[in-house]
């Protein structure tokens, strides 16, 4: 017998369920929310229906975020991440969704969201994505471990930081070409040329300061 005390969120959800017809869309969404930890995919599927069909309006809520916060006690950020994770599985990893019928639990939705970020935002190469996917799906690593792996991989594949000296040097060369071109014209205001000369001096000073602070090559 499960003697673990119910959370306030579970008690709140059960109180609402007592006044709703069992089997209705609203009741099923609440039931999934109550089983959120072990059945986040079911909840994600329900929430997609609730949001897309605007059912929350029939239940007295002004918008979807208010419904999530007040009825099923999900913070906006959590609901968004859960929906993104569900859509990712639906579109990219349907074979993982098939596991929801097994006794073994699906990966945590936060872990699935890391897979989504790796593919859609960080654009992990195939090999690195496969390594992260294996850690999520096959090895069932904990979220802190997966987050560490995700950050380390993202840092490895990130482009090197831009050299500010290169950018200033390119600007300086462009400004010098502009000055030469303008001086070939007879009707360029002297004030404009003076401002351009001041800009050239400023760029030269910035570039000189960057060169002086740059580490010496070994």
Buried (B, 14 or more C-beta within 10 A) or exposed (E): EEEEEEEEBBEBBEEBBEEBEEEEBBBBBBBBBBBBEEBBBBBBBBBBEBBEEEBBEEBEBEEBBEBBBBBBBBEEEBBBBBBBBBEBBBEBBEEBBEBBEEEEBBBBBBBBBBBBBBBEEBEBEEEBBEBBBEBBBEEBBEBEEBBEBBEEBBEEEEEEEEEEBEEBBEBBEEBBEEBEEEEEEEEEEEEEBEEBEEBBEEBBEBBEEBEEEEEEEE
